[in-house]
Amino acid sequence: MPKVGLNMATTGEDDAKMKPGAVAGVEAEYRASNLIGVSAGVLYSMQGAKWSEGDYTSKVCADYINIPILANFYVWKGLALSVGVQPGFMVSAKNKWDDGDRDGDVDIKDGCESFDFSIPVGASYEWNDFVLGVRYNIGVTDMYKVEEGVEDDDNGKNGVLAITLGYKFAL
């Protein structure tokens, strides 16, 4: 099933606000019964967060290839609840900033962990082969590398709310 949608992402850091981004990819499902299915996919996901204070704004733009693996529980005709695991691999990471007078774009990928792990939970509704999905990915791993011996309470775990629209067809 190809799907596209909107992400609202944050990193859980102090004062971080949600940053919009896109999500797109494919997922496939095996229905074990009328009540249970298992799905897996590959999604390109634009994540990160944004901050602002006065004239200063900063935005972390982190792009990932995510691989959601979900158990889907069909609780009503067309309505499924989902939970699973999602490994992710960072493709790029930049900090874009603007202080009112100047702006900049800095590559921060070397300071980030290349692997991300999250727990996706969500719901979807299927109607005439279209699938509307809402999913929240709960970040488990830290986004930023932390130097040994340095305590870091502001660890930057990804949190992503995704709203998608897909088209389901049989193979």
Secondary structure by P-SEA (a helix, b strand, c coil): cccccccccccccccccbbbbcccbbbbbbcccccbbbbbbccbbbbbcccccccbbbbbbbbbbbbbbbbbbbccccbbbbcbbbbbbbcbbbbbbbccccccccccccccccbbbbbbbbbbbbcccbbbbbbbbbbccccccccccccccccbbbbbbbbbbbbbbcc
